[in-house]
């Protein structure tokens, strides 16, 4: 990591944000300690981006999770891959399909619509554009509104990736933390 995390933030808003992060994720996430603690005005932007990505799109939640993780894999943002998997698990999903993302073009677990969306975000993340053929395939499966949402989701995820990657913010182990918490909850219920 290129900047040291700020463990004890200044100001009430940041202390409350740290508390909320601990409550939500079981720990204060590293981007908050490295970036938000130094640029507190970014907290509102991050909150609004996160809120839009969580509940602002009409896209199927499962597809959104696949897109988040795949974009982060393309960009090699290990923190974002980890948090994407953790959120999928926390929301009752499975990592089965996510673990097959490197084979999405050929694996029968993926629908033609998922393949089109994954190919689109992959191409746009790599080249900042999409070929006419890639866009035409996307258009076969999604409405104009959904295409705009997929494009916006891709841009927002790339923003997170481009914040974390150059600062060498790695995985926080959130997926493992969620798995352990879920296992404890299952043991208590039994």
C-alpha positions in Angstrom: 0.0 0.0 0.0 1.4 3.4 -1.0 -0.3 5.5 1.7 -0.7 4.4 5.4 -4.2 3.9 6.6 -5.6 6.5 9.0 -6.7 4.5 12.0 -8.1 7.4 14.1 -9.9 9.9 11.9 -10.5 13.5 12.8 -14.0 14.8 12.9 -17.3 13.4 14.0 -18.5 12.5 10.5 -15.5 10.4 9.8 -15.7 8.7 13.2 -19.3 7.9 12.5 -18.4 6.6 9.1 -15.8 4.3 10.6 -18.3 3.0 13.1 -20.9 2.4 10.3 -18.3 0.6 8.2 -17.3 -1.7 11.2 -21.0 -2.4 11.7 -21.6 -3.1 8.0 -18.4 -5.0 7.1 -17.0 -6.2 10.4 -14.1 -3.8 9.9 -13.3 -0.3 8.5 -12.5 -0.9 4.9 -9.1 0.2 3.7 -10.2 2.7 1.0 -12.0 4.6 3.7 -8.9 4.7 5.9 -6.6 5.6 3.0 -8.7 7.9 0.8 -11.8 9.1 2.6 -9.9 9.9 5.8 -7.7 12.2 3.7 -10.4 13.6 1.4 -13.5 13.7 3.7 -15.6 15.5 1.1 -15.4 12.4 -1.0 -17.5 10.6 1.6 -20.7 12.0 0.2 -19.8 11.0 -3.4 -18.8 7.5 -2.3 -22.1 7.1 -0.4 -24.2 8.3 -3.4 -22.3 6.1 -5.8 -22.7 3.1 -3.5 -26.4 3.8 -3.0 -27.0 4.0 -6.7 -25.1 0.8 -7.3 -27.0 -1.0 -4.6 -30.5 0.1 -5.3 -30.7 2.6 -8.1 -30.7 0.3 -11.1 -33.5 -1.9 -12.5 -31.0 -4.6 -13.5 -31.2 -8.0 -11.9 -29.1 -8.1 -8.7 -27.4 -11.3 -9.7 -26.3 -9.7 -13.0 -25.1 -6.6 -11.2 -22.9 -8.7 -8.9 -21.4 -10.6 -11.8 -20.7 -7.2 -13.5 -19.1 -5.7 -10.4 -16.7 -8.6 -9.9 -15.9 -9.0 -13.6 -15.0 -5.4 -14.1 -12.8 -5.5 -11.0 -11.1 -8.7 -12.2 -10.5 -7.0 -15.6 -8.9 -4.1 -13.8 -7.1 -6.3 -11.3 -8.6 -4.5 -8.3 -8.3 -7.1 -5.6 -10.1 -5.0 -3.0 -13.1 -4.6 -5.3 -13.2 -8.3 -6.3 -13.2 -9.1 -2.6 -15.9 -6.7 -1.6 -18.1 -7.7 -4.6 -17.9 -11.3 -3.5 -18.6 -10.4 0.1 -21.7 -8.4 -0.8 -22.9 -11.3 -3.0 -22.6 -13.6 0.0 -24.1 -11.2 2.4 -27.1 -10.8 0.3 -27.7 -14.5 0.3 -26.1 -15.2 -3.1 -23.5 -17.8 -4.1 -20.0 -17.6 -5.4 -20.6 -20.5 -7.8 -21.2 -18.4 -10.9 -18.8 -15.7 -9.9 -16.0 -18.3 -9.7 -16.7 -19.1 -13.4 -16.4 -15.6 -14.7 -13.1 -16.3 -16.5 -15.0 -18.8 -18.6 -18.2 -16.8 -19.1 -18.0 -16.9 -22.9 -18.3 -20.8 -23.0 -19.7 -21.9 -19.7 -23.4 -23.0 -20.0 -24.1 -21.5 -16.5 -24.2 -18.0 -18.2 -27.2 -16.9 -20.2 -26.7 -15.1 -23.6 -27.8 -11.8 -21.9 -25.2 -12.2 -19.2 -22.5 -13.0 -21.8 -23.4 -9.9 -23.7 -23.3 -7.7 -20.7 -20.0 -9.2 -19.4 -18.4 -8.8 -22.9 -19.5 -5.2 -23.1 -18.2 -4.1 -19.7 -15.0 -6.1 -20.3 -14.4 -4.4 -23.7 -15.3 -0.9 -22.3 -13.1 -1.4 -19.3 -10.1 -2.4 -21.4 -10.5 0.0 -24.4 -12.9 2.7 -23.1 -15.2 2.0 -26.1 -17.2 -0.9 -27.5 -17.2 -2.2 -31.0 -20.4 -2.1 -33.0 -20.6 -5.9 -32.8 -20.4 -5.9 -29.0 -23.0 -3.2 -28.7 -25.3 -4.9 -31.2 -25.2 -8.1 -29.1 -25.9 -6.1 -25.9 -28.9 -4.4 -27.6 -30.4 -7.9 -28.4 -30.9 -8.5 -24.7 -31.4 -5.2 -23.0 -33.5 -2.1 -23.2 -32.0 1.3 -23.7 -32.5 2.1 -20.0 -30.8 -1.2 -19.0 -27.9 -0.4 -21.4 -27.5 3.0 -19.8 -27.5 1.4 -16.4 -24.9 -1.2 -17.4 -22.7 1.6 -18.8 -23.1 3.7 -15.7 -22.4 0.7 -13.4 -19.3 0.0 -15.4 -18.1 3.7 -15.1 -18.7 3.7 -11.3 -17.0 0.4 -10.7 -14.0 1.6 -12.8 -13.9 4.7 -10.7 -13.5 2.6 -7.5 -10.9 0.4 -9.3 -8.9 3.4 -10.5 -8.9 4.8 -6.9 -7.8 1.6 -5.2 -5.4 0.1 -7.7 -2.8 2.9 -8.1 -2.7 3.2 -4.3 -2.1 -0.6 -4.1 -5.1 -1.2 -1.8 -5.5 -4.9 -1.7 -8.2 -7.3 -0.5 -9.5 -6.7 3.0 -10.5 -10.3 3.4 -14.2 -9.3 3.5 -15.4 -12.4 1.7 -13.8 -14.6 4.3 -15.1 -12.4 7.1 -18.7 -12.7 5.7 -18.3 -16.4 5.3 -17.1 -16.8 8.9 -20.0 -14.6 10.2 -22.5 -16.6 8.2 -21.1 -19.9 9.5 -21.4 -18.6 13.1 -25.0 -17.5 12.4 -25.8 -21.0 11.1 -24.2 -22.7 14.1 -26.2 -20.5 16.5 -29.5 -21.3 14.6 -28.9 -25.0 14.8 
